[in-house]
Amino acid sequence: MTTVFKPMLLATGLAFAANAGWADQTLRFATWDSNESLEIQKAIAAAFEKAHPGVTVQVEAYGDGYDTKLAAGFGAGDAPDVMYMWNFPAYAPSLLPLDAYLAGENGLDMADFAAGLLPYARVTNEDGSSSTLGIPAGYTTFVTYYNKDMFDKAGLPYPTEGWTWDDLRADAAKLAKPDERVYGYGVDGNPDPYDFETFLWSNGSSWISPDGKTTTGYLNAPASTEVFQQFVDMVKGGEAVLFGVGDNGSYRELFNADKLGMVISGIWPMPDFEAAGKNFGVVGLPSFGGKPVHSNVGISSLSIAKDSKEPDLAWEFVKFYASPEAVAMRTNDIPVLNSVAKSKGMADDPKFAPFIAMLPAADANLSPAFLRNANWGRAQDVVTEAIQRIYIEQDGIQAILNDAAARADKALTK
């Protein structure tokens, strides 16, 4: 990871009583969530207030405009004290390094955290050291959802761990009825490059070099081209549908209408599938010809603003948010604490066990592109455009990726 930042020295008292000196204090907490997820966060904030008399947590729900509002707050010197965070390189200059807190008397025992999560919240400094800029709050890996009723109707056995893309395609072909707009598998017509890198990693490629300096030879590598060619072939052959494009509908709509047999996603659609009464199963990701499977991680972390007027109180809130009590309150993602996942029996639950099992596949050596270069956001725009071209034109994939790599490399150095 080559993104570098200047380390910031933290001068603050790290040992203090949890409820000392905070009468009539207001702590601002920004989140991107809404609906049920937002209510859970409000409940956690209320529990913190109860445990810290005199403290008020002002929950600020920024919604779809999260990054815009957060950046505006930082720019105006009016940022919240604590905020949900994922893009650490982009916000690093505005975030408080937490390493001194972690090592202090009022630190946080990280031994209970699921392995592989912390690297997503670290950046490398100019002197080669690393800074922890966030504490994990919730996560999801990527898995395959399958419609059991559709498999039963087609007389197919359910997918099992260790399966391959050849297995998936064979099932998809038997499930699909293109004339009836029924499909075996769903290909995202407008994928987030962050999520899509899961497929590249699993075929031995990535968007960007390990040192973060170039996309050439990675974005346009033969292994990357193979992934896109497979998805295009599946769509052309009627095995799969490009969801979210034209009038094809979303994968949730298609799955709930028994028009889609399989789709790869995080934990997000599970509540919708359950509310719709779907008879579904969950299995790990298929491999490309037996190659090691790698899943990216959708992770939300809590960070503290560098300019927070109450950094100690903010840290206390972050600690509370990562406590077993608060983590257990979160019901819409996978617990970041192993003890909570165990107490909920999730490792033995067939709907949740695959998510947990996929976490070791989130190889810390395969860090996402945005953690490898602070300018990845510019390059990602190029990648997004290339993906859209591939799915629209469905031909000339290598040429499209070659062009994208050349333009993405320029974007990395701007």
Helices and strands as residue ranges (DSSP letters): E 4-5, E 25-31, H 35-51, E 55-61, G 63-65, H 66-75, E 82-85, H 88-91, G 92-94, H 99-103, G 110-112, G 118-121, E 122-125, E 130-132, E 135-140, E 143-147, H 148-153, H 165-175, G 178-180, E 183-188, H 193-202, H 222-236, E 240-243, H 251-256, E 260-265, H 270-275, E 280-283, E 298-304, H 311-321, H 324-329, H 338-343, G 346-348, H 353-358, G 359-361, H 369-372, H 376-393, H 397-412
